């Protein structure tokens, strides 16, 4: 695992944890809704980046066996 991949996973875990905390805040006071929405967008971006990296590794591995 490269350093960038390790950091992305850590970032994704950190974002998911923050989302859970902010979800509780939103239930108590909807003023936190924009933060919740922002965290959801950031999580989607991180998941897309990780998915792209996985796909690229699979393609590279397949190309290496040819």
Protein Blocks (a to p, Z undefined) as FASTA:
>chain_A
ZZklmmmmmmmmmmmmmmmmmmmmmmmomklmmmmmmmmmmmmmmmmmmmmmmmmmmmmm
mmmmZZ
